[in-house]
């Protein structure tokens, strides 16, 4: 069994919270876009938008985590949304904090 030290635990929580934030953000964006009559947003389009918000002061903390974490979280949210519309899954849920 591996037991992470405090520095590793901190990094793990940081990565998890960032992934959760990106997933929830992408899911909310998809829902907002759908309600406005738009079509499905690709994960590439969402990643471009996400990169822009990371450049703002409010979301600068997102830059402390690898882009691969947010990239995968956004891709997972898009996949969940696609699966729902194909009828192969329930409506995707937001990830809870804590």
Phi, psi and omega in degrees: 000133177268135179241111182289148175279178184298321180295319179292321178298317180299314179297317180300313179295322179298314179295317180297314181294323178292317178297317179298316179299313182297318179298309181297320180298313181296319179296316178296320179296318178298315180295315179300314180297318180295317180296329179277006177088008181279168177271178180300133176271131179287159179295331178294318177296318180293323179295324177296315177298317182296322178299322179294318181289333178294340181276352179276158181297320183299325184248021180299333180299338179292341180284353180278358184235147180306142177298333180298329180294310181289324179301313181291321180297318179293319178298317179297319179295318178296318178298318179297319180293318178297315181299324178297314182288337174281346180087010183262004179204163176286169178300132183297142181257152174288147178279134180277150176267135174096000000 
